[in-house]
Amino acid sequence: MIQQNFIQLYEDSFKKNWDLPALTDYNENTTYSYGELAREIARLHLLFKELGIEKGDKISLIGKNHSSWSILFMATITYGAVIVPILHEFNPESMEEIIAHSDSRLVFVNESLWSKLKQEQINVPVLEIPTFSLLKSDNDKVKDVMDSLDNHFSDLYQGGFTKDDIRYADVSNEEVICINYTSGTTGFSKGVMLTANNFAGNVTYAHKLDLLFNRERNLAFLPMAHVYGCAFDFLYALSAGVHSTLLGVIPTPQNLITALQEVRPTLIITVPLIFEKIYKKKILPIIDKPIVKGLMKIPGIDRFILSKIKKSLIRSLGGNFREVIIGGAALNAEVEAFFHKMKFPFTVGYGMTECAPLISYDHHYDFVPTSCGQVLEGIMEARIDSPDPEKIPGEIQVRGENVMKGYYKNPEATSAAFTDDGWLKTGDSGIMLGNRLFIKGRIKSMLLTANGQNVYPEEIESRLNNLPYVADSLVVLRKFRLVALVYPDMAAISTNQVTPEKLALIMRDNLVTLNKSVAGYEKISTIELVDSEFEKTPKKSIKRFLYS
């Protein structure tokens, strides 16, 4: 058990950092200080009390990154209730099922999302964010509470709300404070029960690593309803007195670069897709030029070219960050090798929702290519289910402070997720050298070829995705032959006026190029073009079960 009480972290932080900026909505240019944030939390605590919300009750929250989302999340857990964050990218039917399955007693939702739900099926009070106004209730008492809330709050704090008024619920680290529903590549959503201790393990370890310091700035552009963005862009930042700017719009490369240059964060937390796009769209066209390829072979000149690219990239990302942390999925091997070669300050971590999320991490100066860091010392343990864990890949299994309590109302899935001796099965295959993990791929996505070889399609797809006019790809097994399904880069095709005939020739060349770069048993028999983008989870992983 982590010694530091998780909820106490925020009671202390809000008092200590009372006058400092806490949250800013990028598009709205609205900023809350830590004191103002605490006041809004207190107002919601009063609302919960008047509505009869009790400790342990569930509150659903559906919306994009916004200060109101953050306030509601913090108000719920510091009251002693359980937050159920629902990704705004889930389909409406999934949202309805989660609200019902989680036994939520209150729902907070953006009005645009509320209009898409079957409202008659939701039989609890529904409030709108960011205004916290009432959208639906069949109980007149709820309407009366909402109408009188401001006056009631003023009467309660007649001298104004001060830091001395901050007193949060007594919540043990053992208690569940969040149920985070996954939407995985298997198509089955499960409610991951995360305790205060799970989050405390992640947040206190981040403090130990000195990822951020008091008064520094952070840009939150990953969805905070997903545990990766929630733990580090949000929970850790608020515990450290950091000023977080919430992007609140789709993080397209242009949106993101503009915001990074304005905010100039000291840490960038991101997913592989962002850097893979930067590499493919901005860097690859430069280094693939014949003259540059030739110069890159000359010792000294290659270092000069890499240095120029590195400096330009750092400037475009705000120029003020110490490190870029990449997580959520495996980074393309070619992209990783290039960024490491030019000594860009990045690292790749590993985690999962069931560990809130962190399992392994290295600072960028300790990062070893193709690895995903060292297992968190003193916090987590890992083992490989293999006769030779250093050479033969096997399932990565973990245990420790960050591991979930289980799946909500799903004892069968909970039992299946753990070994008989209590280790969590990650579903990922890898090896471990010392305390450092190297992931090979998802066990469920592993393909067995006719000659008995295990093929991890992610490794092939990462190479294919860097070839011309490939937007995304998926390798499948058909009659023991490997086939690559490719969704072409329609924007590039339109810009360059590529005809279907020319595209077919390009894909034929791509097949030859790809097969030269992989092992004999990994060679692709054919490339098939698909007409529409692959259906993905909110983490942007392809739902493989739909195409197998």
N, C-alpha and C positions, 0 to 999 in steps of 0.2 A: 504494500500500500504506500502511495506517495504521501510523505509527511505534510506537505503544504496543502491545506484545504483549498479546493478549487474556487469556491464561491468567495471565500475571504480574499482571494487575489484581487477581485474587482472592487470589493468594498475598500480595500487599501489603496488601489490604483486611482479610483475616482476621487478619494479624499486628497491624496498626494498631488494629483495632477489637475486639480479643480479648475484652474484658470487656463489650462493649455487646450489647444484645439484637439478634438478627438476624431470627429468624422466630418467629411465634406462630400457633398453630392456634386460630382464633376460637372454635369450638365446644368445643374440649377445654381451652382455657386453658393450653396447653403452650407453653413458650418455650425456644428455643435461643439461647444467646449465640453470637457469632462464633467463639469458642474451641470451644464444644461442637459447633458445626456442622463446624468443621475436624476435630475428633476423629472424628465420625461418617463424614466423608469418608475419613479415613485408614483406618478400619475396613473400609470398602468397597473401598478400594484393595488392602488385604491379601486380601480375598475374591477380587477379580478376579485377582490374581497367583496365588493358590493354585488357581484354576479354569483357569488357562492362558489367560486373556484377554490378547490382545496389542494393541499400538498399532494403531489403525485398525479394530479389531473393532467390530461393531454390537451395541448393547444396546437392546432395546425397553422402553418405559415406558408403561404404560396406567393412568391413574387421574385422580382429581379433584385440585384444588389442595390440597396438604397439605405439611407440613414434610418428610415422607419422600420425596415426589415431588421436592422441591427438592434434598434431600441426594443423591438418586440421580442427578439431572441433573448437579449440580456434580461429583460423584465421577467420573462417566463422562468428562466433557470434561477434567477436570484430570488424569486418568489417561492421557489420550491416545487413548481410545476414542471412538466416534461414537454419540451418543445418537439414538434414534428415538422421539420423543414421539408417542403416538397418542391422539387425543382420545377420552375415555370415551363421547362421544356417537355415535361411529361405530358402525355395525351390526357384530355379531360376525363376519360373513363378511368385511367389509373389514379388521377387525383381523387375522384369520387370514392374509389375503392380504398385508398389509403386513409382518407378521412374517416370512413366507416370502420375499417379494420383496426385503426389506432385508438378507437373509442374517444375521439377528440370531443371535448365539451365546448370548445370555441374554435372558430376559423377566422383567420385574417388573410385577405386575398386582394390582389389588384382588381379593380373593377373590370378591366378588359378581359381578365381570365375568368372572373365570376360569370360573365355573360356567356361563356362557352360551356359552363357546367349545367347539369340537370339539377336546377335549383330546388325543385320539389323533393329531391331525394336527400337533401341535407337538412336535418331536423335539429340543428343547434344554431345558436346565434352566429351570424356572420358579419364581420366588420371589414371595412375597406381600408387598405393602406395605399397611400401614405397619410390620409386624413384621419384615420381611426373613427370614421363615421359609420353608422349602422346601415347595413345592406339588407339584413333579413332577421326577423325574430317574430315568433308567434306569441311571445310573452310580453305583456305590457310593462312588467317590472323592468325588463331590459331597456326599454325605451325611456322609462323614467330615470333609470340610473344614468343613461347616456346624457339626458337633458340636464341633469343636476350635477354632473361630474365636476365641472370647472368650479362651481360655487362650493361644492363639498371640499375640493382640494384647497381652495383659498381659506376656508374656515379651519381646516386641519393645520395649515401652515400659515398662520396669520402674520408671522414675522418674516415670511418668505422661506423657501426651502434652502437649507444650508448643508454644508458637508457633515455637520454633527447629526443631521437627520438620517443619514445613510445607515440603515441597519437591515442587513439582508437575512434571509431565512437560514436556519441551521440545517445545512444539507451535508450529510456525510459523503465522503468521497466514494463510498460503496454504492450510493444510490444512483439509479438511472436518471439522467437529466435530458436525454435526447434519444429519439427513435428516428434513425435515418434510413429511409427506404431506398434500396438499390434498384436499379433497372439494368440488369446485366445482360450479357450476350446470350444467355439461355432463355431470356424472355420472362423469367419469373422474378417478381419483386418481393423482397423480404425486408422486414423491419429490423434493422440492426440496433440492438439496445446498447447504447454507450453510457457509461457511468461517468460521474465527475472525476473519478480516478483516471479513466482512459484519457480524458482531455487534459487532466493535470500532468500526466506523464509526458504528453506531447509539448505542452506549454512550458513546463519547468525545464525540460531538456533543451528547448529552444533558447531559454534564458541562459542555460549553461554554455551553450554554443556562442552566445553573444551575436545572434543574427541581426538584432536591431537594438538601438539604444534610445533612451528617453529623448523626446522632442524631434526625433527623426521622422522622415516622411515615407509613406508607403502608398502604392497604387494597387487597389484591389480590383482585378478584372476577371479573375476566375469566379465561377458561381459559388457564393457562400453557402448555398443550400447543399452543396457537396462538401464532404468533410475535409478535403484537402484545403480548399480556399477558406473554409470556416475556421479551421484550426490555426492557420498561420497568418493569413491576410487580416483576420478579424480578431479571434480570441487572444492569440499571442500578442498582437499589436496593441490591443486595449489594455492588456496586463502590463505592458512595458511603457505606457505613456507616449505611444507613437501616434502621429497624425495620419490617419488613413483616408485617402481620397477614393471614393467608390465610383468606378467608371460608369456603370449603369447603362451602357449601350453595348451593342455587339462589338467585341474586340477585333475588328478587321485590322489588317496590318496598318492601314493609314490612320484609323481611329486611335490605335494603340500607340503608334509612334508619336503622334501629335500630343497625346496625353502624357506620355513618358517625358517628352521634352519640356512640357509645362510643369509637371509635378516634380521631376528629377528625384525619383525615389532612391533610397540607399540600399534597397534589396528588391530584386525582381523575382517573384514566384510565378512560375508558368508551367505550361504543358508542352510536350514535344512538338505538337502541330504548329505552334507559333514559330519556333526556330527552324523547323523543316521548311516552312513557307519562305522565311527570310533567306535561307540557303538556296532554295530552288529558284526564287524569283529575283533575288538581288545579287547573290554571290556566284552561283553557277554560271550565269551568262558571261561573267567577267573571266573566271578561271578556265572556261572552256574555249576561249578564243585561242586559235593556233599560236599566235605570237606570245600570249601569256603562258600557255602550256610549255613553250620552249624556254622562256625565261625562268619558269619555276624549276627547271632542271639544273639551273646554274647556282652553285652554292653561293650564298651571300645575297644574290638577287632574289632568291625565293623568300628569304627572311624579310627583305625590304618590302616585297609585295604583300606578304602576310601581315606585316606590321601596319601598312597603309589600310588594308581591309579592316583590320581589328580596330584601329583608331576611328575610322569612319563609322563602323557599327556601334561602337561605344557612344559616340556623339549622338547618333540617331536614337539611341535608347535612353537619352537623358544625360549621359556622361557623369553621373554622380553615384553609381551603384558599386558596391564592393563585390557582389556576387549575384549570379543568376542560378536559381534552384529549379531544376526541371524534374517533374514527377507526374504521376497519374497514368503513365504508359511508358513503354520502351522508346528510347530515342533512336532514330534511324542511325545505323552503324556508320554510314558514310558521312553523315552530317556530324556525328560525334567525333569521328577521327579528324575531320577538318578543323573543327573548333578547338580541339585539343592541340593540334599541330600549330595553330596560330596563337596558342597560349591565352585563349579567351577565358575569363574568370567564371566558369560555369561548373556545376556539379549535377549529378543525377542521383536522386533519392528513390527509395522504394517503400511502398506502403499499400494499404487497402482500407476500405471503409470500416471493416471489422476491427481495425487497430487504430482508428481515430486520428490520423491514418498511419503514422510513421513506424517503420520497421528498421530501416537502415539509412545511413547518411554519411557523407564525408564532406568536409570543407573543400572548396575548389582546389586548394593547394595540395590536398591529399588524394584527390580524385584519381582513380586508376581506370583507364579506358575499358569499356565493355562491362564495367562493374556497376553496381547501384549502391555502393557505399558499404560501410561496416555496420553490423548490427548494433543498435544503441546500447552502449556500455552501461550496465547497472539497471537498465530499464527493460530490455528485451533479450530473448535468447532465440536462436534458430538452429535447426538441424536439417539435414538432407536425407530423405528416405531413399537411400541408395547403398549398395555394397561398397562403393568407393566414392564418397562425397566430393572428393577433389577432382575426380576425372569422369565419373559416370553421372549424368544428370538424374535427379530424382525430385520428388515433390519437396518444396520448401515448406517446413512446418515451424511454427513459432509459438512462444508463450511469453508472458510477462505482463507488465503494468498496463500496456495499451490494448490488450486483447478484450474484445467485447464480452458482455454478459451472456449474450445469446440472441436468437431471433424472436421477436415479439409474437407470442401466441403460436409458436411453431416449434414445439419440442422435437419433432422428427428432424427438421432441418438443422436444428441446433446440435442434436446428437450426431448427425452425419458430418457436421463441420469439424468435429474434434476426433482425435485418435482416442483409443481406449485409455491411454495414459495422460490425456489432457492437453495435447498440443493442437493448436489450430491448423487445419489444412488450408494452405493458401490457394491451392489449385495451380500454382506456378511451378514450373520445372527449372531447376538450376543446379549449380555447384557452389561450394563454399571453400575458399582458400583462406585459412586462418579464420578471421571473423568477418571476412569480406564476401558479399554475395555477388554471384554472376547469374543472371536470369537467361534461360534459353527460350522460354515461351510458355503459353498456357497449356496445361496438360490436355484440356478438352479440345484444343485446336490442333494438337499434334496429329500428324498424318502418318500412317504406316504404309510404305510402298510395297510393291510386289516382291522385292528382294529382301524384305524384312527391315529396312532402314527406317529409323524415326526421323521425320522431317518436321521442323518447326516453321510453318508458313510465314510467320512474322518476319523472319530473317530474309526470306526471299522477297517478300512484299516491300520491305524497306529499300532494297536495291532497285526494284522495279519502279517504285514511286518517284525516283530521281531521274528517270529516263524521259526523253522528250514526249510531251503531250499526254503524259499520264497524270491524272489528278488523284486517282486512288485505285487500289487493286486488292484482290482477294484470291488467294491460291486455294484450290479445292482438289479433291481426289475423285477422278471419274474412271471407273474400270481400271483401278490401280495406276492411272496415268495422271500426272500433275498438270492441271489446267489453270491458267491465270485469267481471272475475270477482271477487266479493266474499264473503269469509267474515265473517258478521256477528258482532257483539260479543254472544256468548251470555250472558255474565254480566249485562250491562246489560239485555238483553231479558228475562231471568228476573226481575231485580230490579224492573223497571218493568212487568212483566206485559204485554209487547207482543205482540199477536196477529199471526199471519201476515198477515192482511189489513192491519193497521196498518203492519207492517214494509214491505209492498209499497208503500204510500203514501209512507212515509218515504224509501225508496230512489228513488222517482220524484222526490221533491223534491230529494234529493241529486244526481240526474242533472242537474236544471235548474241547481242551484247550481254544480255542477262545470263545466258547459259555459259558464257565464257568466264563469268565471275562466281559461279556457284559450283558445289561439288557435283560429281557425276550423277549421284542419286537424287540431286535436287533440281535437275534440269527440267524445264517446262516444255511440255509437248506442243502447246499452242496457246495463243492469246485470243480471248474472246472479248469483244467490246460489248458493254451493256449500255442501255439507253438512259438510265436514270441513276442518280447517286445511290450508294449503298445506304440502307437504313441503319442508323447508329443509335447507340445509347447516349445519354447526356454527357458522358465522358468522352464521346466521339470514337468509341470502339465499335467496329462493325458487328452487327448482330449475325454472327456466322451461321447460327442454326437456320436462318432463313434461306441460306444459299447452299447448304451442304446437300 
